[in-house]
């Protein structure tokens, strides 16, 4: 931001004083005028600089928003991301020639992979500083945003879904029953530890322990992505946990269309008031499920979390005897999650979020 400095103001004041001075008779006039010019100069500085800082704050908000808007479309290619960034900037009052969009760069010019950078700059006319010869000043801001997955999360429910079992265009079994899955495991995991009661509480409220994912959070290490299965059908705790979520979802957030909004890129956003990952308690039917390669058949066995996926919990058909299936509708979503560790972009775009990674 090119702001007139006190030294430049003083230089302007000196020039004006020299024009006022005409020998000794002008000495008093020069002193009085000097005080007035200096005072006026600093008034001009404070008024115009204050205006420039307000302008810069507004431009910073536009740069941030445009970078985030562009990052949400990075998975569609640079062209789509650039279009969205320009559209957002123009929607907020900037002309195209006041905006510059490029990729894989930080604000300082260094490299930053998988990012979009938005620079905004505007020439602002000055008011009082014109008296000192300063007509305008350049004001600008820069923001860099990245689209990524989640390397680690809490509040994940203690069920699991096999990668090959996900139905991307319909409902998916999130828990098998004893009649349709051979072996001792039906999908529950010991995310917070062993025991039916621990499993039930984690199913109701989400696991307290941090869970990592191999594909999107390889930098987190392996210890937080390896868990043990909870063998058996665990009918009672499963029914109690799922019914709690269904019963504690408010009426305004108890249908898919009330909770999710379809974006132009085919992904879904979660409406305010219904998003359980942003402090809202409107819909407990929106859950994060760990994705695994294969579900072992033999008792308590280790599994590795590959990534995460969001599902919409469907109503329970029945959960008695040997029959206790949990179904969910897969949601390809873009949303931030409180406490989530920003990670590598999800190759399948099952769950991603844009975040600012650099500003100036």
C-alpha positions as CSV (number, residue, x, y, z in Angstrom):
1,X,0.0,0.0,0.0
2,X,1.6,3.3,-1.1
3,X,0.7,5.7,1.7
4,X,2.2,9.2,2.1
5,X,4.8,9.1,4.9
6,X,5.5,11.9,7.4
7,X,8.8,12.6,5.6
8,X,7.0,13.1,2.3
9,X,4.5,15.3,4.1
10,X,7.3,17.3,5.6
11,X,8.8,17.7,2.2
12,X,5.5,19.0,0.8
13,X,5.2,21.4,3.7
14,X,8.7,22.7,3.1
15,X,7.9,23.4,-0.5
16,X,4.8,25.3,0.4
17,X,6.7,27.3,3.1
18,X,9.3,28.3,0.6
19,X,6.7,29.8,-1.6
20,X,5.3,31.8,1.3
21,X,8.6,33.2,2.5
22,X,9.6,36.7,1.1
23,X,12.5,37.9,3.3
24,X,12.4,38.9,6.9
25,X,9.0,40.4,6.7
26,X,7.6,37.0,5.9
27,X,9.3,35.3,8.8
28,X,6.4,35.5,11.2
29,X,4.0,34.5,8.4
30,X,6.2,31.6,7.6
31,X,6.2,30.4,11.2
32,X,2.5,30.6,11.5
33,X,1.9,29.1,8.1
34,X,4.5,26.4,8.9
35,X,2.6,25.4,12.0
36,X,-0.7,25.4,10.1
37,X,0.7,23.4,7.2
38,X,2.3,20.8,9.4
39,X,-0.8,20.4,11.5
40,X,-2.9,20.2,8.3
41,X,-0.5,17.8,6.8
42,X,-0.9,15.4,9.7
43,X,-4.6,15.8,9.7
44,X,-4.6,14.9,6.0
45,X,-2.4,11.9,6.8
46,X,-4.6,10.6,9.5
47,X,-7.9,11.1,7.5
48,X,-6.6,9.7,4.2
49,X,-4.5,6.9,5.8
50,X,-7.5,5.9,7.8
51,X,-9.5,5.7,4.7
52,X,-6.8,3.7,3.0
53,X,-6.6,1.1,5.8
54,X,-10.4,0.7,5.6
55,X,-10.1,0.2,1.9
56,X,-7.3,-2.4,2.4
57,X,-9.4,-4.2,5.0
58,X,-12.2,-4.5,2.4
59,X,-9.8,-5.7,-0.3
60,X,-8.4,-8.3,2.1
61,X,-11.8,-9.7,2.6
62,X,-12.4,-9.8,-1.1
63,X,-9.1,-11.5,-1.8
64,X,-9.7,-14.1,1.0
65,X,-13.2,-14.9,-0.3
66,X,-12.2,-15.0,-3.9
67,X,-9.3,-17.4,-3.1
68,X,-11.6,-19.6,-1.2
69,X,-14.2,-19.6,-3.9
70,X,-11.5,-20.5,-6.5
71,X,-10.1,-23.3,-4.3
72,X,-13.5,-25.0,-4.1
73,X,-13.2,-25.6,-7.8
74,X,-9.6,-26.6,-8.0
75,X,-10.7,-30.2,-8.5
76,X,-12.3,-29.1,-11.8
77,X,-9.1,-27.6,-13.2
78,X,-7.4,-24.2,-13.2
79,X,-9.9,-22.7,-15.6
80,X,-12.9,-23.3,-13.4
81,X,-11.0,-22.2,-10.3
82,X,-9.9,-19.0,-12.0
83,X,-13.4,-18.2,-13.3
84,X,-14.9,-18.6,-9.8
85,X,-12.3,-16.4,-8.2
86,X,-12.9,-13.6,-10.8
87,X,-16.7,-14.0,-10.5
88,X,-16.5,-13.7,-6.7
89,X,-14.2,-10.6,-6.9
90,X,-16.5,-8.9,-9.4
91,X,-19.5,-9.7,-7.3
92,X,-17.9,-7.8,-4.5
93,X,-17.3,-4.7,-6.6
94,X,-13.9,-5.2,-8.2
95,X,-13.1,-4.8,-11.9
96,X,-11.3,-7.6,-13.7
97,X,-8.2,-5.4,-14.2
98,X,-8.0,-5.0,-10.4
99,X,-7.7,-8.7,-9.9
100,X,-4.9,-11.2,-10.7
101,X,-5.3,-14.9,-10.3
102,X,-2.5,-17.5,-10.6
103,X,-1.6,-20.9,-9.2
104,X,1.0,-22.7,-7.1
105,X,2.4,-19.5,-5.7
106,X,2.7,-17.9,-2.3
107,X,2.1,-14.2,-1.7
108,X,5.9,-13.7,-1.5
109,X,6.4,-15.4,-4.9
110,X,7.6,-18.7,-3.6
111,X,6.1,-22.0,-4.7
112,X,3.1,-23.6,-3.0
113,X,1.6,-26.7,-4.7
114,X,-2.1,-27.2,-5.3
115,X,-3.0,-23.6,-4.5
116,X,-4.7,-20.6,-6.0
117,X,-3.4,-17.1,-5.4
118,X,-5.6,-14.0,-5.7
119,X,-4.0,-10.5,-5.8
120,X,-6.3,-7.5,-5.7
121,X,-5.2,-3.9,-6.2
122,X,-7.0,-0.6,-6.5
123,X,-6.0,3.0,-7.0
124,X,-7.7,5.1,-4.4
125,X,-8.1,8.9,-4.8
126,X,-7.0,10.9,-1.8
127,X,-8.8,14.0,-0.4
128,X,-6.9,16.2,2.1
129,X,-3.5,14.9,1.1
130,X,-4.0,16.6,-2.3
131,X,-3.0,19.9,-0.6
132,X,0.4,18.4,-0.2
133,X,0.7,17.0,-3.7
134,X,-0.5,13.5,-3.1
135,X,-3.4,12.7,-5.5
136,X,-3.8,8.9,-5.0
137,X,-2.4,5.8,-3.5
138,X,-2.2,2.1,-4.5
139,X,-3.9,-0.3,-2.1
140,X,-3.7,-4.1,-2.4
141,X,-4.0,-7.5,-0.8
142,X,-3.1,-11.1,-1.5
143,X,-4.5,-14.4,-0.4
144,X,-3.6,-18.0,-1.2
145,X,-6.1,-20.9,-0.7
146,X,-5.8,-24.6,-1.0
147,X,-8.3,-27.5,-1.4
148,X,-7.5,-30.4,0.9
149,X,-8.9,-33.4,2.7
150,X,-8.7,-34.1,6.4
151,X,-5.7,-35.8,7.7
152,X,-7.3,-36.3,11.1
153,X,-10.7,-35.9,12.8
154,X,-12.5,-36.4,16.0
155,X,-16.3,-37.0,16.3
156,X,-16.0,-39.9,13.8
157,X,-18.6,-42.6,14.4
158,X,-17.3,-46.1,15.3
159,X,-18.7,-47.8,12.2
160,X,-16.7,-48.5,9.0
161,X,-17.3,-49.0,5.3
162,X,-15.2,-50.9,2.8
163,X,-13.9,-48.9,-0.1
164,X,-15.5,-51.2,-2.7
165,X,-18.8,-51.3,-0.9
166,X,-19.6,-47.6,-1.1
167,X,-22.6,-46.9,-3.4
168,X,-21.9,-43.4,-4.7
169,X,-25.3,-43.0,-6.1
170,X,-27.6,-44.5,-3.4
171,X,-27.6,-46.1,0.0
172,X,-24.6,-48.0,1.5
173,X,-24.6,-50.5,4.3
174,X,-22.7,-49.0,7.2
175,X,-23.3,-51.9,9.4
176,X,-24.1,-55.5,8.4
177,X,-26.2,-57.9,10.4
178,X,-25.3,-61.4,11.3
179,X,-27.2,-62.9,8.3
180,X,-25.5,-61.0,5.5
181,X,-21.9,-60.9,6.6
182,X,-19.8,-64.0,7.2
183,X,-17.3,-63.9,10.1
184,X,-17.4,-62.2,13.5
185,X,-17.3,-58.6,12.4
186,X,-20.2,-56.5,11.2
187,X,-18.3,-53.1,10.8
188,X,-18.1,-51.5,14.3
189,X,-14.7,-50.3,15.4
190,X,-13.1,-49.7,18.8
191,X,-12.3,-46.1,18.2
192,X,-12.4,-45.1,21.9
193,X,-11.6,-48.5,23.2
194,X,-13.3,-51.9,23.8
195,X,-16.7,-52.5,25.3
196,X,-20.3,-52.2,24.2
197,X,-21.0,-49.1,26.3
198,X,-18.0,-47.3,25.0
199,X,-19.1,-48.1,21.4
200,X,-22.7,-46.9,22.1
201,X,-21.5,-43.5,23.4
202,X,-19.1,-43.0,20.5
203,X,-22.0,-43.9,18.1
204,X,-24.2,-41.3,19.8
205,X,-21.7,-38.4,20.1
206,X,-18.8,-39.3,17.9
207,X,-15.5,-40.7,19.0
208,X,-13.4,-38.6,21.3
209,X,-10.1,-40.0,20.1
210,X,-8.4,-38.4,17.1
211,X,-8.6,-40.7,14.0
212,X,-6.2,-40.3,11.1
213,X,-6.4,-41.4,7.5
214,X,-3.7,-43.0,5.3
215,X,-4.4,-41.2,2.0
216,X,-5.2,-37.8,3.3
217,X,-3.1,-37.7,6.5
218,X,0.0,-39.9,5.8
219,X,2.1,-37.2,7.6
220,X,0.3,-38.0,10.9
221,X,1.9,-41.4,11.2
222,X,0.4,-44.9,11.4
223,X,-0.5,-45.1,15.1
224,X,-3.7,-43.0,14.9
225,X,-5.1,-44.7,11.8
226,X,-4.9,-48.3,13.0
227,X,-7.8,-49.6,15.1
228,X,-9.4,-52.9,16.3
229,X,-12.8,-54.1,15.2
230,X,-15.6,-54.6,17.7
231,X,-16.7,-58.2,17.1
232,X,-20.3,-59.3,17.2
233,X,-23.7,-57.8,16.1
234,X,-23.8,-55.4,19.1
235,X,-27.6,-54.9,18.5
236,X,-28.6,-53.1,21.6
237,X,-25.8,-50.4,21.6
238,X,-26.2,-50.0,17.8
239,X,-30.0,-49.4,18.0
240,X,-29.6,-47.0,21.0
241,X,-26.8,-45.0,19.3
242,X,-28.6,-44.6,16.0
243,X,-32.0,-43.9,17.5
244,X,-30.4,-41.2,19.7
245,X,-29.1,-39.5,16.5
246,X,-32.5,-39.8,14.8
247,X,-34.5,-38.6,17.8
248,X,-32.2,-35.6,18.5
249,X,-32.3,-34.2,15.0
250,X,-34.6,-31.1,14.8
251,X,-37.6,-31.0,12.4
252,X,-36.0,-28.3,10.2
253,X,-33.0,-30.6,9.6
254,X,-34.5,-34.1,9.3
255,X,-34.6,-34.5,5.5
256,X,-31.7,-34.7,3.1
257,X,-32.8,-31.6,1.1
258,X,-33.2,-29.5,4.2
259,X,-29.6,-30.2,5.2
260,X,-27.7,-30.3,1.9
261,X,-27.5,-27.9,-0.9
262,X,-26.2,-29.0,-4.3
263,X,-23.5,-26.9,-5.8
264,X,-22.8,-26.2,-9.5
265,X,-19.8,-28.6,-9.4
266,X,-22.0,-31.5,-8.2
267,X,-20.7,-31.4,-4.7
268,X,-22.8,-30.6,-1.6
269,X,-22.6,-27.9,1.0
270,X,-24.2,-28.2,4.4
271,X,-26.7,-25.5,5.3
272,X,-26.2,-23.3,8.4
273,X,-28.1,-24.5,11.4
274,X,-27.9,-28.1,10.3
275,X,-24.1,-28.5,10.1
276,X,-23.0,-30.6,13.1
277,X,-19.3,-30.0,12.3
278,X,-19.7,-26.2,12.8
279,X,-21.1,-26.2,16.2
280,X,-24.7,-26.6,15.1
281,X,-26.8,-29.5,16.6
282,X,-29.6,-29.3,14.1
283,X,-28.9,-32.6,12.4
284,X,-27.2,-35.6,14.0
285,X,-28.0,-37.6,10.9
286,X,-24.9,-36.3,9.2
287,X,-22.0,-38.5,10.2
288,X,-18.4,-39.1,9.3
289,X,-17.5,-42.7,8.7
290,X,-14.0,-44.2,8.4
291,X,-13.3,-45.9,5.0
292,X,-11.2,-49.1,5.1
293,X,-10.0,-51.6,2.5
294,X,-11.4,-54.8,3.9
295,X,-13.4,-55.9,7.0
296,X,-11.6,-58.9,8.6
297,X,-13.7,-62.0,9.4
298,X,-11.9,-63.2,12.4
299,X,-12.8,-61.6,15.8
300,X,-11.0,-58.5,17.0
301,X,-8.7,-57.6,14.2
302,X,-6.7,-54.6,13.1
303,X,-7.9,-52.4,10.3
304,X,-6.3,-49.3,8.7
305,X,-8.3,-46.1,8.0
306,X,-7.8,-45.0,4.4
307,X,-9.9,-41.8,4.4
308,X,-13.2,-40.4,5.6
309,X,-16.6,-40.1,4.0
310,X,-19.8,-38.2,5.0
311,X,-23.1,-40.1,5.1
312,X,-26.7,-39.2,5.7
313,X,-28.2,-41.8,8.2
314,X,-31.3,-43.4,6.9
315,X,-34.1,-44.6,9.2
316,X,-33.6,-48.0,11.0
317,X,-35.8,-50.7,9.5
318,X,-35.3,-53.1,12.4
319,X,-32.6,-53.8,14.9
320,X,-33.6,-57.0,16.8
321,X,-32.5,-60.6,16.8
322,X,-29.9,-61.1,14.0
323,X,-31.2,-58.2,12.0
324,X,-29.5,-54.9,12.6
325,X,-28.4,-53.1,9.5
326,X,-27.4,-49.4,9.4
327,X,-27.7,-47.7,6.1
328,X,-26.5,-44.3,4.9
329,X,-26.6,-42.2,1.7
330,X,-23.1,-41.1,0.6
331,X,-22.6,-37.4,0.3
332,X,-19.8,-35.8,-1.7
333,X,-19.3,-32.8,0.4
334,X,-17.2,-29.6,0.8
335,X,-17.3,-28.4,4.4
336,X,-14.9,-27.4,7.2
337,X,-14.9,-29.4,10.4
338,X,-14.0,-28.0,13.7
339,X,-10.8,-29.5,15.1
340,X,-10.0,-31.2,11.8
341,X,-6.4,-31.4,10.7
342,X,-5.9,-30.1,7.2
343,X,-4.5,-32.8,4.9
344,X,-3.8,-34.0,1.4
345,X,-6.7,-33.6,-1.1
346,X,-9.0,-36.6,-1.3
347,X,-8.4,-38.1,-4.7
348,X,-12.1,-39.2,-4.8
349,X,-13.2,-35.8,-3.5
350,X,-15.4,-37.6,-0.9
351,X,-14.7,-34.9,1.7
352,X,-12.6,-31.8,1.0
353,X,-12.4,-28.3,2.4
354,X,-10.8,-25.0,1.1
355,X,-8.6,-23.2,3.5
356,X,-6.5,-20.1,3.4
357,X,-2.8,-21.0,3.7
358,X,-1.1,-17.6,3.1
359,X,-2.2,-13.9,3.2
360,X,-0.5,-10.6,3.3
